[in-house]
Amino acid sequence: MARILLPIVLTLIPMALLTVLVWAVAVDRSLDLPQFGRGYVLRVELPPAGDDLPLPEIAGQGAGSGDGNRPLVVIDAGHGGHDPGASNEGLQEKDLVLRLARALRARLLEAGDVRVALTRDEDRYLLHAERYEIARRLGADLFVSIHADSAGEASEVAGASIYTLSESASSEAAARFAERENRSDRINGQDIAGQSDAVNTILVELSQRRTQAESAEFASLIQREGEGTIRFHPQARRSAALKVLRAPDVPSVLYESGFISNADEAQRLASPEGRARFAEVMARAIRIYFIRQREDLLEQPSGPSDAANTEG
Protein backbone atom coordinates (compact mmCIF):
# COMPACT_ATOMS: atom_id res chain seq x y z
CA MET A 1 0.00 0.00 0.00
CA ALA A 2 2.84 2.39 0.87
CA ARG A 3 4.31 1.92 -2.59
CA ILE A 4 0.99 3.00 -4.11
CA LEU A 5 0.40 5.98 -1.82
CA LEU A 6 3.89 7.51 -2.08
CA PRO A 7 3.66 8.58 -5.75
CA ILE A 8 0.17 9.98 -5.13
CA VAL A 9 1.37 12.05 -2.17
CA LEU A 10 4.40 13.34 -4.11
CA THR A 11 2.08 14.47 -6.91
CA LEU A 12 -0.53 16.10 -4.65
CA ILE A 13 1.90 18.14 -2.53
CA PRO A 14 3.15 20.40 -5.40
CA MET A 15 -0.42 20.81 -6.64
CA ALA A 16 -1.52 21.87 -3.17
CA LEU A 17 1.33 24.36 -2.88
CA LEU A 18 0.48 25.83 -6.29
CA THR A 19 -3.19 26.17 -5.27
CA VAL A 20 -2.20 28.01 -2.10
CA LEU A 21 0.09 30.34 -4.04
CA VAL A 22 -2.60 31.20 -6.60
CA TRP A 23 -5.11 31.85 -3.79
CA ALA A 24 -2.61 34.07 -1.97
CA VAL A 25 -1.98 36.17 -5.06
CA ALA A 26 -5.72 36.54 -5.66
CA VAL A 27 -6.27 37.70 -2.07
CA ASP A 28 -3.17 39.87 -1.61
CA ARG A 29 -1.55 41.21 -4.79
CA SER A 30 1.21 42.85 -2.74
CA LEU A 31 2.60 39.42 -1.95
CA ASP A 32 6.26 39.20 -2.96
CA LEU A 33 6.71 36.50 -5.54
CA PRO A 34 9.92 34.66 -6.36
CA GLN A 35 11.80 36.46 -9.10
CA PHE A 36 12.68 33.33 -11.04
CA GLY A 37 13.77 34.41 -14.51
CA ARG A 38 12.85 38.06 -13.98
CA GLY A 39 15.44 40.58 -14.98
CA TYR A 40 17.22 38.09 -17.20
CA VAL A 41 15.13 38.71 -20.31
CA LEU A 42 16.75 41.15 -22.74
CA ARG A 43 14.04 43.21 -24.41
CA VAL A 44 15.09 44.91 -27.64
CA GLU A 45 12.98 47.54 -29.32
CA LEU A 46 12.94 46.53 -32.95
CA PRO A 47 13.22 49.34 -35.50
CA PRO A 48 10.18 50.03 -37.65
CA ALA A 49 9.95 48.09 -40.88
CA GLY A 50 8.81 48.83 -44.39
CA ASP A 51 7.59 52.30 -45.25
CA ASP A 52 7.79 53.38 -41.59
CA LEU A 53 11.60 53.53 -41.71
CA PRO A 54 12.47 57.07 -40.56
CA LEU A 55 14.92 58.87 -42.82
CA PRO A 56 17.66 61.06 -41.34
CA GLU A 57 18.06 64.71 -42.14
CA ILE A 58 20.45 65.68 -44.90
CA ALA A 59 23.05 68.21 -43.79
CA GLY A 60 24.62 70.68 -46.18
CA GLN A 61 21.54 71.69 -48.08
CA GLY A 62 20.64 75.22 -47.19
CA ALA A 63 18.79 77.89 -49.09
CA GLY A 64 20.96 77.67 -52.20
CA SER A 65 19.09 76.68 -55.35
CA GLY A 66 21.88 74.32 -56.44
CA ASP A 67 22.11 72.41 -53.17
CA GLY A 68 20.14 69.46 -54.49
CA ASN A 69 22.62 68.99 -57.33
CA ARG A 70 25.52 68.35 -54.99
CA PRO A 71 26.33 64.65 -54.44
CA LEU A 72 24.98 62.98 -51.32
CA VAL A 73 27.15 60.81 -49.06
CA VAL A 74 25.42 58.57 -46.52
CA ILE A 75 27.70 57.57 -43.63
CA ASP A 76 26.80 54.52 -41.60
CA ALA A 77 28.21 54.05 -38.11
CA GLY A 78 28.08 50.30 -37.53
CA HIS A 79 26.34 48.51 -34.65
CA GLY A 80 24.54 50.61 -32.02
CA GLY A 81 21.88 50.15 -29.34
CA HIS A 82 21.92 46.66 -27.85
CA ASP A 83 24.70 45.66 -30.29
CA PRO A 84 28.00 47.14 -29.02
CA GLY A 85 30.21 45.45 -31.61
CA ALA A 86 33.79 44.72 -30.61
CA SER A 87 35.11 46.05 -27.30
CA ASN A 88 38.37 46.38 -25.44
CA GLU A 89 39.24 47.98 -22.11
CA GLY A 90 35.95 49.85 -21.82
CA LEU A 91 35.97 51.11 -25.42
CA GLN A 92 33.05 49.91 -27.54
CA GLU A 93 33.00 49.78 -31.32
CA LYS A 94 29.56 51.37 -31.60
CA ASP A 95 30.77 54.51 -29.81
CA LEU A 96 34.12 54.71 -31.57
CA VAL A 97 32.67 54.46 -35.08
CA LEU A 98 29.89 56.96 -34.33
CA ARG A 99 32.53 59.52 -33.36
CA LEU A 100 34.43 58.74 -36.56
CA ALA A 101 31.24 59.17 -38.60
CA ARG A 102 30.53 62.54 -37.00
CA ALA A 103 34.11 63.68 -37.62
CA LEU A 104 33.81 62.76 -41.30
CA ARG A 105 30.48 64.55 -41.59
CA ALA A 106 31.97 67.69 -40.06
CA ARG A 107 34.96 67.59 -42.41
CA LEU A 108 32.79 67.13 -45.49
CA LEU A 109 30.45 69.93 -44.49
CA GLU A 110 33.42 72.19 -43.82
CA ALA A 111 34.57 71.70 -47.41
CA GLY A 112 31.01 72.40 -48.54
CA ASP A 113 30.93 70.50 -51.82
CA VAL A 114 28.74 67.54 -50.80
CA ARG A 115 25.61 66.83 -48.79
CA VAL A 116 25.80 64.37 -45.89
CA ALA A 117 23.45 62.14 -43.91
CA LEU A 118 24.17 59.68 -41.11
CA THR A 119 22.14 56.49 -40.83
CA ARG A 120 22.31 56.99 -37.07
CA ASP A 121 23.43 59.98 -35.03
CA GLU A 122 22.67 58.37 -31.71
CA ASP A 123 23.05 55.06 -29.89
CA ARG A 124 20.38 53.05 -31.67
CA TYR A 125 20.31 49.80 -33.60
CA LEU A 126 19.52 49.42 -37.29
CA LEU A 127 19.21 46.25 -39.32
CA HIS A 128 21.72 45.80 -42.15
CA ALA A 129 18.99 46.12 -44.77
CA GLU A 130 17.72 49.33 -43.16
CA ARG A 131 21.15 50.91 -43.35
CA TYR A 132 21.54 50.59 -47.10
CA GLU A 133 17.81 51.15 -47.61
CA ILE A 134 18.22 54.59 -46.03
CA ALA A 135 20.91 55.34 -48.60
CA ARG A 136 18.68 54.14 -51.44
CA ARG A 137 15.63 56.10 -50.32
CA LEU A 138 17.63 59.29 -49.92
CA GLY A 139 19.10 58.83 -53.40
CA ALA A 140 22.67 58.61 -52.11
CA ASP A 141 25.60 58.82 -54.52
CA LEU A 142 27.95 57.05 -52.11
CA PHE A 143 27.54 54.87 -49.01
CA VAL A 144 30.31 54.44 -46.42
CA SER A 145 29.85 52.03 -43.51
CA ILE A 146 32.40 52.47 -40.71
CA HIS A 147 33.44 49.67 -38.37
CA ALA A 148 36.34 48.61 -36.15
CA ASP A 149 37.80 45.10 -36.36
CA SER A 150 38.81 42.65 -33.65
CA ALA A 151 41.41 39.89 -33.64
CA GLY A 152 40.51 38.49 -30.24
CA GLU A 153 43.59 37.51 -28.25
CA ALA A 154 45.93 38.45 -31.11
CA SER A 155 46.37 41.97 -29.75
CA GLU A 156 49.33 42.76 -32.03
CA VAL A 157 47.19 42.69 -35.22
CA ALA A 158 46.57 46.20 -36.53
CA GLY A 159 45.66 48.16 -39.62
CA ALA A 160 42.65 49.44 -41.53
CA SER A 161 40.98 47.55 -44.38
CA ILE A 162 38.40 48.37 -47.03
CA TYR A 163 35.68 45.92 -48.05
CA THR A 164 33.58 45.81 -51.18
CA LEU A 165 30.89 43.27 -52.07
CA SER A 166 32.18 39.97 -53.43
CA GLU A 167 31.21 38.75 -56.91
CA SER A 168 29.21 35.76 -55.67
CA ALA A 169 27.34 37.86 -53.13
CA SER A 170 26.68 40.45 -55.81
CA SER A 171 24.91 37.95 -58.07
CA GLU A 172 22.91 36.58 -55.16
CA ALA A 173 21.92 40.07 -54.04
CA ALA A 174 20.98 41.07 -57.57
CA ALA A 175 18.56 38.17 -57.88
CA ARG A 176 17.03 38.98 -54.50
CA PHE A 177 16.61 42.67 -55.35
CA ALA A 178 15.06 41.84 -58.69
CA GLU A 179 12.53 39.63 -56.97
CA ARG A 180 11.70 42.21 -54.32
CA GLU A 181 11.66 45.26 -56.56
CA ASN A 182 9.99 43.58 -59.53
CA ARG A 183 7.47 45.88 -61.25
CA SER A 184 7.71 48.43 -58.49
CA ASP A 185 10.96 50.39 -58.67
CA ARG A 186 13.74 51.95 -60.69
CA ILE A 187 17.35 50.78 -60.60
CA ASN A 188 20.05 53.31 -61.56
CA GLY A 189 17.37 55.32 -63.32
CA GLN A 190 16.17 52.33 -65.32
CA ASP A 191 12.43 51.73 -65.05
CA ILE A 192 11.88 48.01 -64.41
CA ALA A 193 8.11 48.26 -64.09
CA GLY A 194 6.25 45.75 -66.22
CA GLN A 195 9.35 43.75 -67.14
CA SER A 196 9.58 40.00 -66.76
CA ASP A 197 11.43 38.44 -63.83
CA ALA A 198 14.28 37.37 -66.11
CA VAL A 199 14.68 40.84 -67.64
CA ASN A 200 14.58 42.49 -64.21
CA THR A 201 17.27 40.16 -62.90
CA ILE A 202 19.51 41.06 -65.86
CA LEU A 203 18.91 44.80 -65.35
CA VAL A 204 19.73 44.59 -61.67
CA GLU A 205 22.86 42.52 -62.36
CA LEU A 206 24.07 45.12 -64.87
CA SER A 207 23.41 47.85 -62.33
CA GLN A 208 25.24 45.86 -59.67
CA ARG A 209 28.30 45.44 -61.91
CA ARG A 210 28.46 49.16 -62.54
CA THR A 211 28.02 49.85 -58.83
CA GLN A 212 30.76 47.35 -57.95
CA ALA A 213 33.19 48.97 -60.37
CA GLU A 214 32.53 52.39 -58.80
CA SER A 215 32.83 50.92 -55.29
CA ALA A 216 36.20 49.38 -56.21
CA GLU A 217 37.39 52.72 -57.59
CA PHE A 218 36.44 54.49 -54.38
CA ALA A 219 38.14 51.79 -52.26
CA SER A 220 41.38 52.27 -54.22
CA LEU A 221 41.18 56.03 -53.65
CA ILE A 222 40.86 55.54 -49.89
CA GLN A 223 43.97 53.38 -49.87
CA ARG A 224 45.90 55.76 -52.10
CA GLU A 225 45.00 58.90 -50.16
CA GLY A 226 45.64 57.19 -46.83
CA GLU A 227 49.19 56.03 -47.58
CA GLY A 228 51.58 57.59 -45.09
CA THR A 229 48.74 58.84 -42.89
CA ILE A 230 46.70 55.76 -42.03
CA ARG A 231 48.16 52.40 -41.11
CA PHE A 232 46.62 49.75 -43.36
CA HIS A 233 46.46 46.02 -42.81
CA PRO A 234 48.80 44.04 -45.12
CA GLN A 235 45.63 42.86 -46.89
CA ALA A 236 43.94 46.22 -47.04
CA ARG A 237 41.60 45.53 -49.96
CA ARG A 238 39.06 42.76 -49.44
CA SER A 239 35.68 41.58 -50.71
CA ALA A 240 33.06 39.68 -48.78
CA ALA A 241 29.36 38.83 -48.69
CA LEU A 242 28.53 41.73 -46.38
CA LYS A 243 24.82 42.43 -46.12
CA VAL A 244 25.25 46.14 -45.57
CA LEU A 245 26.87 46.54 -49.03
CA ARG A 246 24.09 44.95 -51.07
CA ALA A 247 22.36 48.01 -52.51
CA PRO A 248 22.47 47.45 -56.29
CA ASP A 249 22.47 51.11 -57.23
CA VAL A 250 24.61 52.88 -54.58
CA PRO A 251 28.43 52.53 -54.67
CA SER A 252 29.29 51.22 -51.21
CA VAL A 253 32.31 50.33 -49.10
CA LEU A 254 32.75 49.08 -45.58
CA TYR A 255 35.75 50.65 -43.89
CA GLU A 256 37.30 48.74 -41.00
CA SER A 257 39.09 51.62 -39.30
CA GLY A 258 41.47 49.39 -37.35
CA PHE A 259 41.58 46.75 -34.64
CA ILE A 260 39.90 47.68 -31.40
CA SER A 261 41.56 44.60 -29.91
CA ASN A 262 44.88 46.42 -30.35
CA ALA A 263 45.04 48.80 -27.40
CA ASP A 264 47.37 51.32 -29.08
CA GLU A 265 45.35 51.43 -32.28
CA ALA A 266 42.06 51.70 -30.40
CA GLN A 267 43.31 54.67 -28.41
CA ARG A 268 44.66 56.27 -31.57
CA LEU A 269 41.29 55.95 -33.30
CA ALA A 270 39.49 57.26 -30.23
CA SER A 271 41.72 60.34 -29.99
CA PRO A 272 40.79 63.70 -31.59
CA GLU A 273 43.98 63.51 -33.67
CA GLY A 274 43.14 60.03 -34.92
CA ARG A 275 39.60 61.06 -35.87
CA ALA A 276 40.93 64.13 -37.67
CA ARG A 277 43.40 62.06 -39.71
CA PHE A 278 40.69 59.60 -40.66
CA ALA A 279 38.23 62.33 -41.61
CA GLU A 280 40.78 64.20 -43.72
CA VAL A 281 41.82 61.11 -45.69
CA MET A 282 38.27 59.89 -46.24
CA ALA A 283 36.98 63.35 -47.20
CA ARG A 284 39.81 63.76 -49.71
CA ALA A 285 39.05 60.35 -51.26
CA ILE A 286 35.35 61.24 -51.49
CA ARG A 287 36.11 64.57 -53.12
CA ILE A 288 38.38 62.99 -55.75
CA TYR A 289 35.84 60.24 -56.40
CA PHE A 290 33.10 62.74 -57.22
CA ILE A 291 35.44 64.85 -59.36
CA ARG A 292 36.21 61.72 -61.41
CA GLN A 293 32.53 60.89 -61.66
CA ARG A 294 31.78 64.37 -62.96
CA GLU A 295 34.63 64.21 -65.47
CA ASP A 296 33.44 60.82 -66.73
CA LEU A 297 29.95 62.22 -67.16
CA LEU A 298 31.22 65.19 -69.16
CA GLU A 299 33.30 62.92 -71.39
CA GLN A 300 30.32 60.77 -72.37
CA PRO A 301 29.35 61.31 -76.04
CA SER A 302 26.25 63.36 -76.66
CA GLY A 303 23.16 61.68 -78.06
CA PRO A 304 21.65 62.55 -81.45
CA SER A 305 19.29 65.10 -79.97
CA ASP A 306 22.16 66.85 -78.19
CA ALA A 307 24.19 66.97 -81.39
CA ALA A 308 21.24 68.45 -83.29
CA ASN A 309 20.75 71.10 -80.66
CA THR A 310 24.44 71.97 -80.77
CA GLU A 311 24.41 72.36 -84.55
CA GLY A 312 21.30 74.51 -84.42
C-alpha positions in Angstrom: 0.0 0.0 0.0 2.8 2.4 0.9 4.3 1.9 -2.6 1.0 3.0 -4.1 0.4 6.0 -1.8 3.9 7.5 -2.1 3.7 8.6 -5.7 0.2 10.0 -5.1 1.4 12.0 -2.2 4.4 13.3 -4.1 2.1 14.5 -6.9 -0.5 16.1 -4.7 1.9 18.1 -2.5 3.1 20.4 -5.4 -0.4 20.8 -6.6 -1.5 21.9 -3.2 1.3 24.4 -2.9 0.5 25.8 -6.3 -3.2 26.2 -5.3 -2.2 28.0 -2.1 0.1 30.3 -4.0 -2.6 31.2 -6.6 -5.1 31.9 -3.8 -2.6 34.1 -2.0 -2.0 36.2 -5.1 -5.7 36.5 -5.7 -6.3 37.7 -2.1 -3.2 39.9 -1.6 -1.5 41.2 -4.8 1.2 42.9 -2.7 2.6 39.4 -1.9 6.3 39.2 -3.0 6.7 36.5 -5.5 9.9 34.7 -6.4 11.8 36.5 -9.1 12.7 33.3 -11.0 13.8 34.4 -14.5 12.8 38.1 -14.0 15.4 40.6 -15.0 17.2 38.1 -17.2 15.1 38.7 -20.3 16.7 41.1 -22.7 14.0 43.2 -24.4 15.1 44.9 -27.6 13.0 47.5 -29.3 12.9 46.5 -33.0 13.2 49.3 -35.5 10.2 50.0 -37.7 9.9 48.1 -40.9 8.8 48.8 -44.4 7.6 52.3 -45.3 7.8 53.4 -41.6 11.6 53.5 -41.7 12.5 57.1 -40.6 14.9 58.9 -42.8 17.7 61.1 -41.3 18.1 64.7 -42.1 20.5 65.7 -44.9 23.0 68.2 -43.8 24.6 70.7 -46.2 21.5 71.7 -48.1 20.6 75.2 -47.2 18.8 77.9 -49.1 21.0 77.7 -52.2 19.1 76.7 -55.4 21.9 74.3 -56.4 22.1 72.4 -53.2 20.1 69.5 -54.5 22.6 69.0 -57.3 25.5 68.3 -55.0 26.3 64.6 -54.4 25.0 63.0 -51.3 27.2 60.8 -49.1 25.4 58.6 -46.5 27.7 57.6 -43.6 26.8 54.5 -41.6 28.2 54.0 -38.1 28.1 50.3 -37.5 26.3 48.5 -34.7 24.5 50.6 -32.0 21.9 50.1 -29.3 21.9 46.7 -27.9 24.7 45.7 -30.3 28.0 47.1 -29.0 30.2 45.5 -31.6 33.8 44.7 -30.6 35.1 46.0 -27.3 38.4 46.4 -25.4 39.2 48.0 -22.1 36.0 49.9 -21.8 36.0 51.1 -25.4 33.1 49.9 -27.5 33.0 49.8 -31.3 29.6 51.4 -31.6 30.8 54.5 -29.8 34.1 54.7 -31.6 32.7 54.5 -35.1 29.9 57.0 -34.3 32.5 59.5 -33.4 34.4 58.7 -36.6 31.2 59.2 -38.6 30.5 62.5 -37.0 34.1 63.7 -37.6 33.8 62.8 -41.3 30.5 64.6 -41.6 32.0 67.7 -40.1 35.0 67.6 -42.4 32.8 67.1 -45.5 30.5 69.9 -44.5 33.4 72.2 -43.8 34.6 71.7 -47.4 31.0 72.4 -48.5 30.9 70.5 -51.8 28.7 67.5 -50.8 25.6 66.8 -48.8 25.8 64.4 -45.9 23.4 62.1 -43.9 24.2 59.7 -41.1 22.1 56.5 -40.8 22.3 57.0 -37.1 23.4 60.0 -35.0 22.7 58.4 -31.7 23.1 55.1 -29.9 20.4 53.0 -31.7 20.3 49.8 -33.6 19.5 49.4 -37.3 19.2 46.3 -39.3 21.7 45.8 -42.2 19.0 46.1 -44.8 17.7 49.3 -43.2 21.2 50.9 -43.4 21.5 50.6 -47.1 17.8 51.2 -47.6 18.2 54.6 -46.0 20.9 55.3 -48.6 18.7 54.1 -51.4 15.6 56.1 -50.3 17.6 59.3 -49.9 19.1 58.8 -53.4 22.7 58.6 -52.1 25.6 58.8 -54.5 27.9 57.0 -52.1 27.5 54.9 -49.0 30.3 54.4 -46.4 29.8 52.0 -43.5 32.4 52.5 -40.7 33.4 49.7 -38.4 36.3 48.6 -36.2 37.8 45.1 -36.4 38.8 42.6 -33.6 41.4 39.9 -33.6 40.5 38.5 -30.2 43.6 37.5 -28.3 45.9 38.5 -31.1 46.4 42.0 -29.8 49.3 42.8 -32.0 47.2 42.7 -35.2 46.6 46.2 -36.5 45.7 48.2 -39.6 42.6 49.4 -41.5 41.0 47.6 -44.4 38.4 48.4 -47.0 35.7 45.9 -48.0 33.6 45.8 -51.2 30.9 43.3 -52.1 32.2 40.0 -53.4 31.2 38.8 -56.9 29.2 35.8 -55.7 27.3 37.9 -53.1 26.7 40.5 -55.8 24.9 37.9 -58.1 22.9 36.6 -55.2 21.9 40.1 -54.0 21.0 41.1 -57.6 18.6 38.2 -57.9 17.0 39.0 -54.5 16.6 42.7 -55.3 15.1 41.8 -58.7 12.5 39.6 -57.0 11.7 42.2 -54.3 11.7 45.3 -56.6 10.0 43.6 -59.5 7.5 45.9 -61.3 7.7 48.4 -58.5 11.0 50.4 -58.7 13.7 51.9 -60.7 17.4 50.8 -60.6 20.0 53.3 -61.6 17.4 55.3 -63.3 16.2 52.3 -65.3 12.4 51.7 -65.1 11.9 48.0 -64.4 8.1 48.3 -64.1 6.3 45.7 -66.2 9.4 43.8 -67.1 9.6 40.0 -66.8 11.4 38.4 -63.8 14.3 37.4 -66.1 14.7 40.8 -67.6 14.6 42.5 -64.2 17.3 40.2 -62.9 19.5 41.1 -65.9 18.9 44.8 -65.4 19.7 44.6 -61.7 22.9 42.5 -62.4 24.1 45.1 -64.9 23.4 47.9 -62.3 25.2 45.9 -59.7 28.3 45.4 -61.9 28.5 49.2 -62.5 28.0 49.8 -58.8 30.8 47.3 -57.9 33.2 49.0 -60.4 32.5 52.4 -58.8 32.8 50.9 -55.3 36.2 49.4 -56.2 37.4 52.7 -57.6 36.4 54.5 -54.4 38.1 51.8 -52.3 41.4 52.3 -54.2 41.2 56.0 -53.7 40.9 55.5 -49.9 44.0 53.4 -49.9 45.9 55.8 -52.1 45.0 58.9 -50.2 45.6 57.2 -46.8 49.2 56.0 -47.6 51.6 57.6 -45.1 48.7 58.8 -42.9 46.7 55.8 -42.0 48.2 52.4 -41.1 46.6 49.8 -43.4 46.5 46.0 -42.8 48.8 44.0 -45.1 45.6 42.9 -46.9 43.9 46.2 -47.0 41.6 45.5 -50.0 39.1 42.8 -49.4 35.7 41.6 -50.7 33.1 39.7 -48.8 29.4 38.8 -48.7 28.5 41.7 -46.4 24.8 42.4 -46.1 25.3 46.1 -45.6 26.9 46.5 -49.0 24.1 45.0 -51.1 22.4 48.0 -52.5 22.5 47.4 -56.3 22.5 51.1 -57.2 24.6 52.9 -54.6 28.4 52.5 -54.7 29.3 51.2 -51.2 32.3 50.3 -49.1 32.7 49.1 -45.6 35.8 50.6 -43.9 37.3 48.7 -41.0 39.1 51.6 -39.3 41.5 49.4 -37.4 41.6 46.8 -34.6 39.9 47.7 -31.4 41.6 44.6 -29.9 44.9 46.4 -30.3 45.0 48.8 -27.4 47.4 51.3 -29.1 45.3 51.4 -32.3 42.1 51.7 -30.4 43.3 54.7 -28.4 44.7 56.3 -31.6 41.3 55.9 -33.3 39.5 57.3 -30.2 41.7 60.3 -30.0 40.8 63.7 -31.6 44.0 63.5 -33.7 43.1 60.0 -34.9 39.6 61.1 -35.9 40.9 64.1 -37.7 43.4 62.1 -39.7 40.7 59.6 -40.7 38.2 62.3 -41.6 40.8 64.2 -43.7 41.8 61.1 -45.7 38.3 59.9 -46.2 37.0 63.4 -47.2 39.8 63.8 -49.7 39.1 60.3 -51.3 35.4 61.2 -51.5 36.1 64.6 -53.1 38.4 63.0 -55.7 35.8 60.2 -56.4 33.1 62.7 -57.2 35.4 64.9 -59.4 36.2 61.7 -61.4 32.5 60.9 -61.7 31.8 64.4 -63.0 34.6 64.2 -65.5 33.4 60.8 -66.7 30.0 62.2 -67.2 31.2 65.2 -69.2 33.3 62.9 -71.4 30.3 60.8 -72.4 29.3 61.3 -76.0 26.2 63.4 -76.7 23.2 61.7 -78.1 21.6 62.5 -81.5 19.3 65.1 -80.0 22.2 66.9 -78.2 24.2 67.0 -81.4 21.2 68.4 -83.3 20.7 71.1 -80.7 24.4 72.0 -80.8 24.4 72.4 -84.5 21.3 74.5 -84.4 
